[in-house]
């Protein structure tokens, strides 16, 4: 048998069939292992959306059970976000050192541990720590889930499949809200919030079991110099019937020479070297600005629900019955609004590999700004017109953020860094973004009092416009380009010109 021509891992993954006359087929079918990896990766984003939005339903019950004040309530609301902030860098970066698969398994084990702790929380402090721990595990999933997908699938379909997995965050948000409603409906008691978290434990255990049976990333193994193991794992990834490729011979993709002193530097420090600084800014700053607006407008959700559906007793519960009833009503209507998050993500999935990340992110940022300005402008109106503008602005914002920056920032962060620092780069971007989320959660009520609703929303609209500008100025289009072929500029203000694979 003739020895195969050595190729890189991504060249094998991107290889497409050819007809007898030399005409190339548009793409090869995904293998069973590739679909298994994608399915298991969707779980992390699903659990994130589920737990974060379930906490929104559970929060009034938690406040009642532990008799929490405003400060403690704020801590509970921000604990998961703060955990994600820390976990994305401190744990997600470990995927560059210990491998994608190990972290993929470990993060969910950690998640189940803290999820179980939530269900038995005896005090406010214990509860806050358990929520932080769950966030820590979910933060690790931000870069790791992206990496196991993007390093396992063809370049031409990377965008829609990564976003398809990320879209399960919105599905999880909807399911989490519905579970909160259903549990409270079946057990209308203050302590029912514990059952809400318990529902996720068994599905998470099943996902952990499934993750043991995927392959390790051939990209990561080749970067670490484990060529024979990389060939074996690539064979598992591309296993087909009939078998193809029959033999695999890997060669390491070309990379920039790295001085000895830089080779030993921590990955986080490498992100700010001149050759990676542009990618770091591009992946981090727009995501940070997006989270400022997203979590800012999120504060208005209860107000819109009250104004739209007329439950004016929300937030003024006179007894346990009122509390349970108003929580039920809020959960029901929030579930209705959450559907728009899924609609926006569906548009992003179908368009990102056709239109490109940059255009969608800029368009989305501008749409978010318009939505915020509509809500701000409504402050000067009264009656039905005020209600309509609030409602339209909120709906527009949610659709445009999932079409654009909420989806594209996550996708871009896992694409613009080289293999050896891809985990820490994507993790840093996610952590930097969550600084905006946590900061907004704490500062929004203070600024609301000091400068007023309209002024604050106009400021947030301005941050969305700034996000569009930063995206354009530091743009690196990665649509359809092999992860092994994305080159970063050596100067700060050079547009990256790359060609999609043929």
C-alpha positions in Angstrom: 0.0 0.0 0.0 1.3 3.4 -1.0 2.2 5.6 2.0 -0.2 8.6 2.3 0.9 12.1 1.7 1.3 13.8 5.1 -1.3 16.5 5.9 -2.2 18.6 8.9 -5.2 17.6 11.1 -7.4 20.3 9.7 -6.5 19.4 6.1 -7.8 15.9 6.8 -10.9 17.2 8.4 -11.6 19.7 5.6 -10.9 17.1 2.8 -13.8 16.7 0.4 -14.7 13.9 -2.1 -14.0 14.3 -5.8 -16.0 12.8 -8.7 -14.1 10.7 -11.4 -13.9 13.7 -13.7 -12.1 15.8 -11.1 -15.2 17.8 -9.9 -15.0 18.4 -6.2 -18.0 17.8 -4.0 -19.0 20.7 -1.8 -18.4 18.7 1.4 -18.1 15.4 3.1 -20.8 14.2 5.5 -20.2 14.7 9.2 -19.0 11.5 11.0 -20.8 9.9 13.9 -18.0 11.1 16.3 -18.2 14.7 15.0 -22.0 14.7 15.7 -21.4 13.2 19.1 -18.9 15.9 20.0 -21.3 18.6 18.9 -24.2 17.2 20.8 -22.3 16.8 24.0 -20.9 20.4 23.6 -24.4 21.8 23.4 -25.1 20.6 26.9 -22.8 23.1 28.6 -24.5 26.1 27.0 -27.9 24.6 27.7 -27.1 24.2 31.4 -25.8 27.7 31.6 -28.9 29.2 30.2 -31.1 26.9 32.3 -29.4 27.7 35.6 -29.0 31.4 35.1 -32.6 32.0 34.0 -33.9 29.5 36.6 -32.1 31.6 39.2 -34.2 34.5 38.0 -37.4 32.6 38.8 -36.0 31.2 42.1 -34.7 34.5 43.4 -37.9 35.8 45.0 -38.3 32.5 46.8 -34.7 32.5 47.9 -35.1 36.1 49.2 -38.2 35.0 51.2 -36.6 31.9 52.7 -33.4 33.5 53.8 -34.9 36.9 54.5 -32.3 38.7 52.3 -31.7 42.4 52.0 -30.9 44.3 48.9 -27.1 43.7 49.1 -27.5 40.0 49.6 -30.0 39.8 46.8 -27.5 41.5 44.5 -24.8 38.9 45.6 -27.1 36.0 44.7 -28.0 37.6 41.3 -24.3 38.1 40.4 -22.7 35.0 42.0 -23.0 32.8 38.9 -21.8 35.6 36.6 -18.8 36.2 38.8 -18.1 32.5 38.8 -18.1 32.5 35.0 -15.8 35.5 35.0 -13.2 33.6 37.1 -13.7 30.2 35.6 -13.3 31.1 32.0 -9.7 32.2 32.4 -8.5 30.2 35.4 -10.0 26.9 34.3 -10.6 27.3 30.6 -7.0 28.1 30.0 -6.1 24.7 31.5 -7.3 23.1 28.2 -4.2 24.4 26.6 -2.0 22.5 29.1 -4.0 19.4 30.0 -6.0 18.8 26.8 -9.5 19.6 25.6 -11.1 16.3 26.6 -10.0 16.3 30.3 -11.3 19.8 30.9 -14.5 18.9 29.0 -15.2 16.2 31.5 -13.9 17.9 34.6 -15.9 21.0 34.2 -19.2 19.2 34.2 -18.3 17.0 37.2 -17.6 20.3 39.0 -20.9 21.7 37.8 -22.9 18.7 39.2 -21.1 18.9 42.5 -22.1 22.5 43.1 -25.6 21.9 41.6 -26.1 19.2 44.3 -24.8 21.7 46.9 -27.4 24.2 45.8 -30.2 21.9 46.6 -29.1 21.5 50.2 -28.0 25.1 50.9 -28.6 25.8 54.6 -27.6 29.5 54.5 -27.1 32.6 52.4 -23.3 32.2 52.4 -23.4 28.5 51.4 -25.9 29.3 48.6 -23.7 32.1 47.3 -20.6 29.9 47.2 -22.5 27.1 45.5 -23.8 29.5 42.8 -20.3 30.9 42.4 -19.0 27.3 42.0 -21.6 26.4 39.4 -20.6 29.6 37.5 -16.9 28.6 37.8 -17.7 25.3 36.0 -19.8 27.1 33.4 -17.1 29.6 32.8 -14.7 26.8 32.0 -17.1 25.6 29.4 -17.0 28.9 27.5 -13.7 28.2 25.8 -13.6 24.4 26.1 -16.9 23.6 24.4 -15.9 26.0 21.5 -12.5 24.3 21.1 -13.8 20.7 21.1 -16.2 21.7 18.3 -14.1 24.0 16.2 -11.1 21.7 16.3 -13.2 18.7 15.2 -15.3 19.9 12.2 -14.8 21.2 8.7 -13.9 24.9 8.4 -16.7 25.7 6.0 -19.4 24.7 8.6 -17.6 25.8 11.8 -19.5 29.0 12.2 -23.0 27.5 12.1 -22.1 24.5 14.2 -20.4 26.4 17.0 -23.3 28.9 17.0 -25.8 26.0 16.9 -24.2 24.7 20.1 -24.1 28.2 21.6 -27.8 28.6 20.7 -28.7 26.0 23.3 -28.0 28.7 25.8 -31.2 30.3 24.7 -33.0 26.9 24.6 -31.7 26.4 28.2 -33.0 29.8 29.2 -36.5 28.9 27.9 -36.5 25.4 29.5 -35.1 26.8 32.8 -37.9 29.3 33.0 -40.5 26.7 32.1 -39.1 24.3 34.7 -39.2 27.0 37.3 -42.9 27.6 36.4 -43.8 23.9 36.4 -42.0 23.1 39.7 -43.7 26.0 41.4 -47.1 25.1 39.9 -46.8 21.5 41.2 -45.3 22.5 44.5 -46.4 26.1 45.4 -44.0 26.5 48.4 -41.1 28.9 49.1 -38.7 25.9 49.3 -39.6 24.7 45.8 -36.6 26.5 44.3 -34.4 23.6 45.5 -36.3 21.2 43.3 -35.7 23.5 40.3 -31.9 23.0 40.5 -32.2 19.3 41.3 -34.0 18.7 38.0 -30.7 19.4 36.1 -28.5 16.8 38.0 -29.5 13.6 36.2 -29.2 15.0 32.7 -25.8 16.5 33.6 -24.6 13.0 34.8 -25.6 11.5 31.5 -23.6 14.1 29.6 -20.6 13.5 31.8 -20.7 9.8 30.9 -21.0 10.6 27.2 -18.0 12.9 27.3 -15.7 10.0 28.3 -16.2 8.4 24.8 -15.1 11.3 22.6 -11.6 11.7 21.1 -8.9 14.1 22.2 -8.3 17.1 19.8 -5.7 16.1 17.1 -4.7 19.8 16.9 -3.8 19.9 20.6 -1.9 16.6 20.4 0.1 17.7 17.4 0.9 21.0 19.1 2.3 19.0 22.1 4.3 16.8 19.8 2.3 13.6 20.2 2.0 12.7 16.5 1.2 9.0 16.9 -1.6 9.6 19.4 -2.9 12.5 17.2 -3.1 10.1 14.2 -5.0 7.6 16.3 -7.4 10.2 17.6 -8.0 11.7 14.2 -8.8 8.2 12.9 -11.5 7.9 15.6 -12.8 11.3 14.7 -13.1 10.5 10.9 -14.2 6.9 11.3 -16.6 6.1 8.3 -18.1 3.1 6.6 -16.4 2.4 4.2 -13.3 3.5 6.0 -11.7 6.7 4.8 -8.9 7.8 5.1 -7.5 4.3 5.2 -4.2 5.6 6.5 -3.3 8.8 8.3 0.1 10.5 8.2 0.1 13.9 10.1 2.5 16.8 9.7 2.5 19.7 12.1 1.1 22.9 10.5 3.6 25.7 9.9 3.8 28.2 12.8 5.7 31.3 13.7 9.1 30.8 15.3 8.9 31.4 19.0 12.0 32.5 21.0 12.9 30.2 23.8 12.2 32.8 26.5 8.6 33.4 25.1 8.0 29.6 24.9 8.1 29.4 28.7 5.8 32.4 29.3 2.3 31.9 30.7 -0.4 31.9 27.9 -2.1 34.9 29.4 1.0 37.0 29.0 1.4 35.9 25.4 -2.0 37.4 24.6 -0.6 40.9 25.0 2.5 40.4 22.8 2.4 42.5 19.7 1.6 39.6 17.4 -1.5 38.6 19.4 -2.6 42.0 20.8 -5.0 42.7 17.9 -6.7 39.4 18.3 -7.0 39.9 22.0 -8.6 43.3 21.6 -10.9 42.1 18.9 -12.1 39.1 20.9 -12.4 40.8 24.3 -13.5 44.5 24.0 -16.7 44.0 21.8 -17.8 41.1 24.0 -17.3 43.3 27.1 -19.4 46.1 25.5 -22.1 43.7 24.4 -22.4 42.4 28.0 -22.8 45.9 29.3 -25.9 46.4 27.2 -27.3 42.9 27.5 -27.3 42.9 31.3 -28.3 46.5 31.5 -31.5 46.0 29.4 -32.1 42.8 31.4 -32.8 44.9 34.4 -35.9 46.2 32.6 -37.4 42.7 32.1 -39.6 42.8 35.2 -40.8 46.3 34.5 -41.8 45.4 31.0 -43.6 42.3 32.2 -45.5 44.4 34.7 -46.4 47.1 32.2 -47.3 44.7 29.4 -49.3 42.1 31.3 -50.6 44.2 34.2 -49.4 42.3 37.2 -48.8 45.3 39.3 -48.4 43.4 42.5 -45.0 42.0 41.4 -42.4 43.2 43.8 -45.1 44.1 46.5 -46.0 40.6 47.8 -48.1 40.8 50.9 -47.9 37.0 51.7 -46.6 33.7 50.5 -49.6 33.2 48.3 -48.9 36.5 46.5 -45.2 35.7 46.2 -45.9 32.3 44.6 -48.6 33.7 42.3 -46.5 36.6 41.1 -43.4 34.4 40.6 -45.6 32.1 38.5 -46.9 34.9 36.4 -43.4 36.4 35.9 -42.0 33.0 34.9 -44.8 32.4 32.4 -44.4 35.7 30.6 -40.6 35.6 30.7 -40.8 32.2 28.9 -42.8 33.9 26.2 -40.2 36.6 25.7 -37.3 34.1 25.8 -38.5 32.7 22.5 -37.1 35.7 20.7 -33.6 34.8 21.9 -33.9 31.5 20.0 -35.2 33.3 16.9 -32.3 35.6 16.9 -29.8 32.8 17.3 -31.4 30.8 14.4 -30.8 33.7 12.1 -27.2 33.9 13.3 -26.7 30.2 12.7 -27.9 30.4 9.1 -26.2 33.6 8.2 -22.8 33.6 9.9 -21.1 31.3 7.3 -22.8 33.2 4.4 -22.5 36.9 5.4 -19.6 36.6 7.8 -18.9 37.4 11.5 -17.9 41.0 11.1 -21.0 42.3 9.2 -23.4 40.5 11.5 -21.6 41.8 14.6 -21.6 45.4 13.4 -25.2 45.2 12.2 -26.3 43.6 15.5 -24.5 46.3 17.6 -26.3 49.0 15.7 -29.7 47.2 16.1 -29.1 46.9 19.8 -28.4 50.7 20.0 -31.6 51.5 18.2 -33.6 49.2 20.6 -32.0 50.9 23.6 -32.7 54.3 22.2 -36.4 53.4 21.6 -36.8 52.4 25.3 -34.9 55.5 26.4 -37.1 57.8 24.2 -40.2 56.1 25.7 -39.4 57.8 29.0 -40.7 61.1 27.6 -44.0 59.6 26.5 -47.1 58.4 28.2 -50.0 55.9 27.6 -50.0 53.3 24.9 -47.2 54.8 22.9 -44.8 54.5 25.8 -45.8 50.9 26.2 -45.4 50.1 22.5 -41.9 51.7 22.4 -40.7 49.8 25.5 -42.0 46.5 24.1 -40.6 47.1 20.6 -37.3 48.3 21.9 -36.9 45.3 24.2 -37.9 42.8 21.4 -35.5 44.5 18.9 -32.6 44.4 21.3 -33.0 40.7 22.2 -33.3 39.7 18.5 -30.4 41.8 17.4 -28.0 40.9 20.2 -28.4 37.2 19.4 -28.2 37.7 15.7 -25.1 39.8 16.2 -22.7 40.5 19.1 -24.0 37.9 21.6 -23.4 35.1 19.1 -20.5 36.4 17.0 -18.3 37.5 20.0 -18.5 33.9 21.4 -17.7 32.5 17.9 -14.8 34.9 17.2 -13.1 34.4 20.5 -12.5 30.7 19.8 -11.2 31.3 16.2 -8.7 34.2 16.2 -5.9 32.6 18.4 -3.4 29.9 17.5 -3.8 26.4 19.0 -1.2 26.8 21.8 -3.1 29.7 23.3 -6.6 29.2 21.9 -8.0 28.1 25.3 -6.6 30.8 27.4 -7.4 33.4 24.7 -11.0 32.4 24.4 -11.2 32.1 28.2 -9.7 35.6 28.8 -12.2 37.1 26.3 -15.1 35.5 28.1 -13.8 36.6 31.5 -13.3 40.2 30.3 -16.8 40.2 29.0 -18.2 39.1 32.3 -16.5 42.0 34.1 -19.0 44.1 32.1 -21.9 41.8 33.1 -21.0 41.8 36.8 -20.3 45.5 36.9 -23.6 46.4 35.2 -25.5 44.1 37.6 -24.1 46.1 40.6 -23.9 49.6 39.2 -27.1 49.8 37.2 -29.5 50.4 40.2 -27.1 53.1 41.5 -26.8 54.9 38.2 -30.5 54.6 37.6 -31.1 56.7 40.7 -28.3 59.1 40.1 -28.7 60.0 36.4 -32.1 58.6 35.5 -33.4 55.9 33.2 -33.2 57.7 29.9 -29.7 59.0 30.4 -28.4 55.6 31.4 -30.0 53.9 28.4 -28.6 56.4 26.0 -25.2 55.7 27.5 -25.7 52.0 26.9 -26.7 52.7 23.4 -23.4 54.6 23.0 -21.5 51.5 24.2 -23.2 49.5 21.5 -22.1 52.0 18.8 -18.6 51.8 20.3 -18.8 48.0 20.0 -19.6 48.4 16.3 -16.6 50.7 15.8 -14.2 48.5 17.7 -15.4 45.5 15.6 -14.7 47.3 12.4 -11.3 48.8 13.4 -9.8 45.5 14.7 -11.7 43.1 12.4 -10.3 39.7 11.6 -12.8 37.8 9.4 -12.6 34.1 10.0 -15.5 32.9 7.9 -14.7 29.6 6.2 -11.0 29.8 7.0 -9.0 26.9 8.4 -7.9 27.5 12.0 -4.4 26.6 10.9 -4.4 29.4 8.2 -5.6 32.4 10.2 -2.7 34.9 10.4 -2.7 37.9 12.7 -1.2 41.2 11.7 2.1 42.4 13.1 0.8 46.0 13.5 -2.2 47.4 15.3 -4.1 48.9 12.4 -3.8 46.6 9.5 -6.9 44.9 8.0 -6.4 41.1 7.9 -6.9 39.8 4.4 -7.6 36.1 4.2 -9.2 33.8 1.7 -11.8 31.1 2.5 -10.9 27.5 1.7 -11.9 26.3 -1.8 
